[in-house]
Amino acid sequence: MKWCREPLVHFLLFGAALFGAFAIWGGPAVPAAGQYHIVVTPTMVQNLALSFQDAEKRPPTAQELDAQIAAFVREEILVREARALNLDQDDPLIRGQLRQRMEYTLGDSAGAPTPTDAQLNDYLQKNAAKFRQPDGSLPALAVVRDKAVIAWQYDQRGAAANAAYEKLRAHYVVDVQKPAAAPAKSTTP
């Protein structure tokens, strides 16, 4: 019975007991089928149908709507799995798209106010380069009203997005750690 006192035997018995306990009480290593849920609500189905109708200029058939739903479910599953693998981390394309969407959301939260004629005239004078004719003249507001309204609203959204960003930025502490500068190389032998 000398082998009962060996540390290796104790280690193996403890490992076997731990393995057995995990097999009995531990969860499955691979998720069981049906463990994750994706709910496609009636509102989502309506949005898919509207998206199809906007693109095709007609309502979808039942088979086309089923294909849209299947494509949505496929996308949702693949996006969830990609996130589980952290594929969305440190990807410049994804970061850029998220930044654009956030800036749009921040700018759009202000809505699209309708400018007064005084505001448009002021905007036209301050941004004359955007509206100059090929001959260098600045057209009257009545001529470029629609273009001026669009440009003014775009600038207003940008200003609102910047203001909202500054409010968000106030909640963050940014610590930039730059690499140390490499020592200058001597040119003398």
C-alpha positions in Angstrom: 0.0 0.0 0.0 3.0 2.2 -0.4 1.5 3.5 -3.7 -1.4 5.1 -1.8 1.0 7.7 -0.3 2.4 8.8 -3.7 1.5 12.4 -4.7 1.0 11.3 -8.3 -1.8 8.9 -7.2 -3.5 11.7 -5.2 -3.2 14.0 -8.2 -4.8 11.5 -10.5 -7.6 10.7 -8.1 -8.4 14.3 -7.5 -8.3 15.0 -11.3 -10.7 12.0 -11.9 -13.0 13.3 -9.2 -13.0 16.8 -10.6 -13.6 15.4 -14.2 -16.5 13.3 -12.9 -18.1 16.2 -11.0 -17.9 18.4 -14.1 -19.4 15.6 -16.2 -22.3 15.3 -13.8 -23.0 18.9 -12.8 -21.2 20.9 -15.5 -23.1 22.4 -18.5 -22.6 21.1 -22.0 -19.4 22.2 -23.8 -21.4 23.0 -27.0 -24.7 24.8 -26.8 -27.6 22.5 -27.4 -29.8 23.0 -30.4 -32.4 25.6 -29.8 -30.5 27.2 -26.9 -30.4 30.6 -28.5 -33.5 32.5 -29.5 -34.1 34.8 -32.4 -37.5 36.4 -32.4 -38.8 37.9 -35.6 -41.7 40.1 -34.6 -44.6 41.2 -36.8 -43.1 44.7 -36.9 -39.8 43.2 -38.2 -41.7 41.3 -40.9 -43.5 44.5 -41.9 -40.2 46.3 -42.1 -38.7 43.6 -44.2 -41.8 43.8 -46.5 -41.5 47.6 -46.7 -37.8 47.4 -47.5 -38.5 44.9 -50.3 -41.3 47.1 -51.6 -39.1 50.2 -51.6 -36.4 48.3 -53.5 -38.7 46.5 -56.0 -41.6 49.0 -56.2 -44.1 46.2 -55.5 -45.1 44.2 -52.4 -43.3 40.9 -51.9 -44.9 37.5 -52.6 -45.2 35.0 -49.8 -42.1 33.2 -51.0 -40.1 36.5 -51.4 -41.1 37.5 -47.9 -40.0 34.1 -46.5 -36.7 34.6 -48.3 -36.3 38.0 -46.7 -37.0 36.6 -43.3 -34.5 33.7 -43.9 -31.9 36.2 -45.0 -32.5 38.3 -41.8 -32.2 35.2 -39.6 -29.0 34.2 -41.4 -27.6 37.6 -40.9 -28.6 37.7 -37.2 -27.0 34.3 -36.5 -23.8 35.2 -38.3 -23.5 38.6 -36.6 -24.0 37.0 -33.2 -21.4 34.3 -33.9 -19.0 36.9 -35.2 -19.4 39.0 -32.1 -18.9 35.9 -29.9 -15.6 35.5 -31.7 -14.8 39.2 -31.2 -14.6 39.7 -34.9 -16.1 43.2 -34.4 -13.2 44.3 -32.3 -10.5 46.5 -33.7 -11.9 46.4 -37.3 -11.5 49.8 -38.9 -14.4 49.2 -41.3 -16.8 48.3 -38.6 -15.5 51.1 -36.4 -16.0 53.6 -39.2 -19.6 52.4 -39.9 -20.4 52.6 -36.2 -19.0 56.1 -36.0 -21.0 57.2 -39.0 -24.2 55.7 -37.7 -23.6 57.3 -34.3 -22.9 60.7 -35.9 -26.0 60.4 -38.0 -28.0 59.4 -34.9 -26.6 62.3 -32.9 -27.3 64.8 -35.7 -30.7 63.4 -36.4 -31.8 63.7 -32.8 -32.1 67.5 -33.4 -34.5 66.9 -36.2 -34.5 68.9 -39.4 -35.8 72.4 -38.5 -37.0 74.7 -41.3 -34.9 77.8 -41.6 -36.3 81.3 -41.9 -35.5 83.5 -44.8 -33.2 85.6 -42.6 -31.3 82.4 -41.6 -31.0 81.3 -45.2 -29.8 84.8 -46.3 -27.2 84.8 -43.6 -26.2 81.3 -44.5 -25.9 82.2 -48.1 -23.7 85.1 -47.4 -21.4 83.1 -45.0 -21.1 80.2 -47.4 -21.1 82.1 -50.7 -18.5 79.8 -52.2 -21.0 76.9 -52.2 -23.5 78.8 -54.2 -21.5 80.9 -56.7 -22.4 80.7 -60.3 -19.7 79.9 -62.9 -19.4 83.6 -63.7 -18.6 84.3 -60.0 -21.9 85.9 -59.1 -24.0 85.0 -56.1 -27.6 84.1 -57.1 -30.6 85.4 -55.2 -32.0 83.2 -52.5 -35.2 82.5 -54.5 -33.0 80.8 -57.2 -31.0 78.5 -54.8 -33.6 78.2 -52.0 -33.9 74.4 -52.1 -30.1 73.9 -52.3 -29.6 76.4 -49.5 -32.2 74.7 -47.2 -30.6 71.3 -47.7 -27.1 72.7 -47.1 -28.2 74.6 -44.0 -30.0 71.6 -42.5 -26.9 69.4 -43.2 -24.7 71.9 -41.4 -27.3 72.2 -38.5 -27.2 68.4 -38.1 -23.4 68.4 -38.1 -23.4 71.1 -35.5 -25.9 69.2 -33.4 -23.8 66.0 -33.8 -20.7 67.9 -32.6 -22.5 69.3 -29.6 -23.9 65.9 -28.7 -20.4 64.4 -29.1 -18.9 67.0 -26.8 -21.5 66.1 -24.1 -20.6 62.5 -24.5 -16.9 63.3 -24.5 -17.3 64.9 -21.1 -18.0 61.5 -19.6 -14.7 60.0 -20.8 -11.2 60.3 -19.5 -8.8 59.8 -22.4 -5.3 58.6 -21.7 -3.1 58.7 -24.8 0.1 56.7 -24.3 2.5 57.5 -27.1 5.5 55.3 -27.7 8.8 56.8 -26.5 10.7 58.5 -29.3 13.6 56.6 -30.7 17.0 58.0 -29.9 18.5 60.1 -32.7 21.1 58.2 -34.7 24.5 59.7 -34.8 25.8 60.4 -38.3 29.4 60.7 -37.2 31.5 57.5 -37.1 
